[in-house]
Every structure is written in structure tokens, then in C-alpha cells.
Amino acid sequence: MTSSSSPAASDRRGTPAPSRSDALGRPLRDLRISVTDRCNFRCPYCMPASVFGEGFPFLPRPELLTFEEITRLAGIFLGLGVRKIRITGGEPLVRRDLPRLVARLASLAPGLDLALTTNGSLLAPVAAPLAEAGLRRVTVSLDSHDAEVFRKMSGGHSDPRRVLDGIEAAERAGLVPVKVNCVVQRGVNDHLVVELARRFRGTGRILRFIEFMDVGTRNQWDLSQVVPAAEIVERVDAELPLEPVEPAYRGEVARRYRYRDGGGEIGVIASVTQPFCGDCTRARLTADGRLVTCLFATEGTDLKALLRGGISDEALGERIAEVWSGRRDRYSEERSRLSRERPKLEMFQLGG
């Protein structure tokens, strides 16, 4: 059941809706939609193979939101002020017919900032169809371009060449600029930070280094494995001189630096050592339809039950607005031994 006065109507006319603010004054501007909890990699910091083996009980298909349900929810979020939608997983490209969902979402608002985060291994053959459907940009995870280190960090799956092929296909399709995310773990891939920066410098691709985060409860996170963003910048700057760049918008998670010789830029995401909760504008929708207001959340609000129970768009929008208005999440700023040990939703459920 849907309402004829959808909150997204103003966006379809091209006028952005005013953003709702939470209890700390943070506007709702970004929506991350997880379309699956499955992935074809077993990265130890996200889905370690020792836990997520062949018998792991992933969501059965009926428990996933349908493309129609995702589109309906996205339209309501647009009516509440969302301006950017990012499709995530798990690995979103294991969900069949993803260009069909992209086309549905793109039709909601002219010029919608619609992006995708992927491990890149399945990207090459679908980059062009995704772009034709209305996708604007992609972010590709690549923790190392060294084959041995890559296999270790992906759980022994695929190889970096397939990911690089996916990046090249995305560029040919016009999904630019491609952002490349690298999770840095001390003693695992931190010795290759400068080499990776050198690999992408001058290519137009934006490399972003991410501090190893305590997302979920199954990745054996320890502070000793975190390479602080400041140290990453110092290492790169020592060989490839950098200068800071002002944020492009409120809530930008990466601190940006450009090469002084004009060779492009890098970013660092410092959730552990330099928390940015104060400017967080992101809501997350899990594959089974829960609204989650923090990457480190312990639970979410079940929107799927409301959808399938016959709620109107207007009432559903009011419920979402109520959840966001009461939001006070600031986990990264309040991190402690006790909070690190509390139960949390897993990264594969939230999509990063």
C-alpha cells in the first residue's frame, strides 16, 4: 500500500527536500543501502572464513528487501532530505540484476548522486550496464596490489588484477572519479602504503586509506593493529609531498590531501584516532530492512515489517523521521573498553 502524496514528490521535481536533523543537529543527507549480506570474499577484518564458512546462515531470499521495497523506501528518504544514495553489501554485485535496481533508484530524482561500493572482482562485465542504468560513481576496495598480500586480506579469493580490471572498466563507462579504499592493518599491509599511493598517483583515481576499525564483533580487532591516519599521511608525505585540502561538504568522512606536484589526491579515514561523529549525516538500511543510525549500532528499526504490514508512505516517513530526530549516536567519540566489547551489528550487514 502506498500513499499518493509520497514525500519524495518534491525531489522528482528537482527541488531537494529540507534535511531533517537529529538530536545533535546533524542533518539526514546520505543513505547507504545494503542489498545483500553475502560476499564472495572472506576478508579477515569483515567476514573471516573461520566464522563465515559454507554452513553460515545468511539471509534467505524472502528476508531480503525486494527492489520494489528498496525503491519505495529510498523515495521516502529523499523526501526527508537525503541527497546521496550508496548501494553496498556484503558484496552488492552478487545480487542478481543490480542494474535494474539502479535504474529504479535513478528514476526517483533527476541528477541523484547514486554510487556503489564494491570489492571490484565482479565489476568489469557490469560497469557499463550500471552506468547506463544511472549509476554515477563507484568506490572499489583494494587493500593491496601485491598478489600475496591481497590474497591474505581477501581470505584467499580472487586476485588484484581482476579488481584493477574492474576499475578500468568503470572508468571506461564514465563512473569517475573512481575512489579506491584500502584498509590498513599494522604488520599486514602497512609496509605497502607508499607503494600503493605511488601506484595510483597521477591516474585520476582517488586512493583513500582507512584505519582498521572495530566494526562488528568477529574480526579480532585490537588497537595495536591500527595505523593512525597521521602516520599514514606522514609516510606518504615523506616520499610524495602532500598538502591538506578543505572538505568538500559537511560530513565528508575522508580528510583530503593533494600531491604538491599536481599528481592528484589521497584521503584518510580516521574513525579510531580522529572521530568524525559530530558531522555524521548517514543513515543505513540493512539488507533485511532495518534502519540503522550508526556504523557501530547494536540494533536497528525494522522497516520491512512496516512495509509488508501495509503502512502508508506518509506514516512510514513519519516513523523514519522520528527515529532520526531522536538519534544521539557518537560511538567513535565515546569509544572505551566496555563499548568495544558490547554486541554490535556486523560490517557485512551494514555495508560500511
Residue pairs with C-beta under 8 A, 6 or more apart in sequence:
1 310
1 311
1 312
2 72
2 312
2 313
3 312
3 313
3 314
5 313
5 314
6 75
6 76
6 79
6 313
7 17
7 75
7 76
7 78
7 79
7 80
7 313
7 314
7 317
8 17
8 74
8 75
8 76
8 77
8 78
8 79
8 108
8 109
9 79
10 16
10 17
10 79
11 17
11 75
11 78
11 79
11 108
11 109
11 112
12 108
12 109
12 110
14 109
14 110
14 111
16 81
16 83
17 78
17 79
17 80
17 81
18 81
19 27
19 28
19 29
19 80
19 81
19 82
19 83
19 281
20 27
20 28
20 80
20 81
20 321
20 324
20 325
21 27
21 28
21 325
22 28
22 293
22 324
22 325
22 326
22 327
22 328
23 325
23 326
23 327
23 328
24 278
24 327
24 328
24 330
26 251
26 278
26 279
26 280
26 281
26 327
27 81
27 250
27 251
27 281
28 77
28 80
28 81
28 82
28 281
28 283
28 324
29 81
29 82
29 83
29 84
29 251
29 281
29 282
30 82
30 83
30 84
30 85
30 86
30 251
30 281
30 282
30 283
31 74
31 77
31 82
31 84
31 85
31 86
31 282
31 283
31 284
31 285
32 85
32 86
32 88
32 282
32 283
32 284
32 285
32 350
32 351
32 352
33 70
33 74
33 85
33 86
33 87
33 88
33 284
33 285
33 351
34 88
34 89
34 90
34 92
34 284
34 285
34 286
34 287
34 349
34 350
34 351
35 64
35 65
35 70
35 87
35 88
35 89
35 90
35 92
35 95
35 98
35 101
35 287
36 59
36 64
36 89
36 90
36 91
36 92
36 94
36 95
36 287
37 58
37 59
37 89
37 90
37 286
37 287
37 288
37 348
37 349
38 58
38 89
38 90
38 91
38 94
38 348
39 46
39 47
39 89
39 90
39 91
39 94
39 119
39 348
40 91
40 94
40 119
40 121
40 122
40 157
40 158
41 47
41 91
41 119
41 121
41 154
41 155
41 157
41 158
42 48
42 49
42 52
42 154
42 155
42 156
42 157
43 143
43 153
43 154
43 155
43 183
44 152
44 153
44 155
44 219
44 220
45 153
45 183
45 185
45 212
45 219
45 221
45 347
46 215
46 216
46 219
46 346
46 347
46 348
47 155
47 346
47 347
47 348
48 155
48 218
48 219
48 220
49 155
49 156
51 218
52 348
59 287
59 288
63 288
64 287
64 288
65 73
65 285
65 287
65 288
65 289
65 304
65 307
67 97
67 100
67 101
67 104
68 104
69 289
69 304
69 307
70 101
70 104
70 105
70 285
71 101
71 104
71 105
71 108
72 307
72 313
73 285
73 289
73 303
73 307
73 316
74 82
74 85
74 105
74 108
75 108
75 313
76 313
76 316
76 317
76 320
77 85
77 283
77 320
78 108
78 109
78 112
79 317
80 317
80 320
80 321
80 324
82 283
83 113
84 112
84 113
84 114
84 115
85 105
85 112
85 113
85 114
85 115
86 114
86 115
86 116
86 117
86 139
86 351
87 98
87 101
87 102
87 105
87 114
87 115
87 116
87 117
88 116
88 117
88 350
88 351
88 352
89 95
89 117
89 118
89 287
89 348
89 351
90 287
90 348
90 351
91 118
91 119
91 121
91 122
92 98
92 116
92 117
92 118
92 351
93 118
93 122
93 123
93 126
94 122
95 101
98 126
98 130
99 126
99 129
99 130
99 132
99 133
100 133
102 114
102 116
102 130
102 133
102 134
102 135
103 133
103 134
105 112
105 114
105 134
106 112
106 114
106 133
106 134
106 135
107 134
112 134
112 136
113 136
113 137
114 134
114 135
114 136
114 137
115 135
115 136
115 137
115 138
115 139
116 130
116 135
116 137
116 138
116 139
117 138
117 139
117 140
117 141
117 181
117 351
117 352
118 138
118 139
118 140
118 141
118 166
119 140
119 141
119 154
119 158
119 163
120 140
120 141
120 142
120 162
120 163
120 164
120 166
120 167
121 157
121 158
121 162
121 163
121 166
122 166
123 138
123 140
123 163
123 165
123 166
123 167
123 169
123 170
124 162
124 165
124 166
124 168
124 169
125 169
127 138
127 166
127 169
127 170
127 172
127 173
127 175
128 169
128 172
128 173
130 138
130 173
130 175
131 170
131 173
131 174
131 175
132 173
135 175
136 175
137 175
137 176
137 177
137 178
137 179
138 170
138 175
138 178
138 179
139 178
139 179
139 180
139 181
140 163
140 166
140 167
140 170
140 178
140 179
140 180
140 181
141 163
141 180
141 181
141 182
141 183
142 150
142 160
142 163
142 164
142 167
142 180
142 181
142 182
142 196
143 149
143 150
143 153
143 154
143 182
143 183
143 189
144 150
144 153
144 160
144 182
144 189
144 192
144 196
145 160
145 164
145 192
145 195
145 196
145 199
146 160
146 189
146 192
146 195
147 159
147 160
149 188
149 189
149 192
150 158
150 159
150 160
150 163
151 157
151 159
152 188
153 183
153 185
153 188
153 189
167 178
167 180
167 205
170 176
170 178
171 178
171 204
171 205
176 204
177 204
177 205
177 206
178 204
178 205
178 206
179 205
179 206
179 207
179 208
179 267
180 200
180 205
180 206
180 207
180 208
181 208
181 210
182 189
182 193
182 196
182 207
182 208
182 209
182 210
183 210
183 212
184 190
184 193
184 209
184 210
184 211
184 212
184 227
184 232
185 212
185 225
185 227
186 212
186 224
186 225
186 226
186 227
187 225
188 225
190 227
193 209
193 227
193 232
193 235
193 236
194 235
194 236
194 238
194 239
194 240
196 207
197 207
197 236
197 240
197 266
198 239
198 240
200 206
200 207
200 264
201 240
201 259
201 263
201 264
202 263
202 264
203 264
204 264
205 264
206 264
206 265
206 266
206 267
207 266
207 267
208 254
208 266
208 267
208 268
208 269
209 229
209 232
209 266
209 267
209 268
209 269
210 268
210 269
210 271
211 226
211 227
211 228
211 229
211 268
211 269
211 270
211 271
211 272
211 273
212 221
212 225
212 226
212 227
212 272
213 221
213 271
213 272
213 295
214 221
214 272
214 296
214 335
214 340
215 221
215 295
215 296
215 344
215 346
215 347
215 350
215 352
216 344
216 345
216 346
216 347
216 348
217 343
217 344
217 346
218 346
219 347
221 340
223 272
226 272
226 273
228 270
228 272
228 273
229 255
229 268
229 269
229 270
229 273
229 274
230 270
230 273
230 274
232 268
233 242
233 257
233 268
236 242
236 257
236 266
237 257
240 259
240 263
241 259
241 260
241 261
242 257
242 258
242 259
242 260
242 266
243 257
243 258
243 260
244 255
244 256
244 257
245 256
245 257
245 258
245 265
246 256
247 255
247 256
248 256
250 279
250 281
251 276
251 279
251 280
251 281
251 282
252 279
253 269
253 271
253 276
254 267
254 268
254 269
255 267
255 268
255 269
255 270
255 274
256 265
256 266
256 267
257 265
257 266
257 267
257 268
258 264
258 265
259 265
259 266
270 276
271 295
271 332
272 332
272 335
275 330
275 332
275 333
275 335
276 332
277 329
277 330
277 331
277 332
277 333
278 330
278 333
280 294
280 329
282 295
283 291
283 292
283 293
283 324
284 291
284 292
284 293
284 295
284 300
284 350
284 351
285 291
285 292
285 303
286 292
286 300
286 345
286 349
286 350
286 351
287 349
288 304
289 302
289 303
289 304
289 305
289 307
290 299
290 300
290 301
290 302
290 303
290 304
291 300
291 301
291 303
291 320
291 323
292 299
292 300
292 301
292 345
292 350
293 300
293 323
293 324
293 327
293 329
294 327
294 329
294 331
295 331
295 350
295 352
296 329
296 331
296 332
296 339
296 344
297 329
297 331
297 344
297 345
297 350
298 342
298 343
298 344
298 345
299 345
300 345
301 319
301 323
303 316
303 319
303 320
306 315
306 316
306 319
307 316
311 319
331 339
